[in-house]
Amino acid sequence: MKKSRIHNILQLHTDSKVNERGFTVVEAVVSIALIAILSLVVYSLFFSTSRILKYSEEQVKRSAVIRVIKENVATSVRNNNYIYGTSEKALGITRIENLPVIDLSGQEYPEYSFDLEYLGIGERNILRYKVSLEHNHDSANAFEFLIEVYKP
């Protein structure tokens, strides 16, 4: 008798909790709002990650171009020869503009050019140059750095 009484109580509670009509309007609106918020978060995360990836790729390429320019100018100063890929020497110049960026293996970076300006000689025969690196398609993204080369 106890089993049937407990069974009846459980049956009564489970029957009252089951809603056979489906979702209410409030439940549907809340679920749609949650899905919209989660979609917006995933969307913004995806596109911010892609922007960061593109920016870091540009930084890596610019670092490689800076290294190439430093090697070319230092080699030109030390050996008193032409900056690789140009008909200009770094020694004895005041300012050279629109030089192409070409590394010692012959690889060109056509989207970049640079200006080279002699700043003078410092202590212990260290020649100082200022380089203005320009992206040919985006002049607002110019970058300047200094090169110091020891000339024995």
Phi, psi and omega in degrees: 000324177295322181296318181290327179292314177296319180299319179294321179294314178297319180296322180295317180291319181290326179292324182285337182273339183281127178251109184274359182272347181100205182283150171274169181296320180296316179297319179295317180295317179296317180294321177294320178296318178296318178296320179296317180294316179296321178296319179296319178297314180295318179300311181292324177296317180298311184286328175291324176295320179292323176294318178296319179297316178296316179298318181292325175297319178296321179296318179296317180294319179295323177297320177295319179295319178298317178299317179298315180297316179300316179298316182296314181292316180297318178295319179297318181291312184294321184260358183052047176237184184287147171294129188305129180088003180227177174247031182239144175256146181283330178284136175082011179262161170255308178204135175234137182241154174056049175277140177284156178257112179224129180275175186293342177272356178098359179289130180261151173241081189293341181279356180238149168217163182218154174251142181238127181232130178279127182259344179127181181250136181258201179295148173059039177060040177261115179274137183245133179230147172250131180246131173249108181267128181236137172275122189297335182263351183217088184290343178286347183258040179287152184220132180243144175207163181254147174236132175241126183236130177278125178246108180292000000 
